[in-house]
Amino acid sequence: MFWKIYFWFFILLLILGYSTGGVGGIWGIIDSVISLGALGGLYLYAYRKTLFSSMAWKAYLFMFVIWDLTYNIIIQPRASGTAFDPINLIGLLFVVPVYIALYLYGFRFLKEKESRQ
């Protein structure tokens, strides 16, 4: 139940974030496309759906965490012409449950499902 509530809460956060800050340039568009995969994985885990193999989601989790940190710590500050401010890491705290859900989806839920088949 928590994951379903968090899924809708996260969508609300994304809508608020994009309506106030928008998607900034090509990097923002790339970030949006990559982040859609995380939103999809969160949905699949929350609603117990299956799409792709556990290996694909494990690889995506690794790539997404690296991308998300790189984008928020290096790319976004440089693209906006401002220095990195550690206070911006507070926003990443809202994404940690997405990392956890993707981990649980790829390493536990799908793995258990695949082992039963």
Secondary structure, DSSP 8 states (H G I E B T S, - for coil): -HHHHHHHHHHHHHHHHHHHT---HHHHHHHHHHHHHHHHHHHHHHTT---S-HHHHHHHHHHHHHHHHHIIIIIHHHHHT----GGGHHHHTTTHHHHHHHHHIIIIIHHHHHHH-
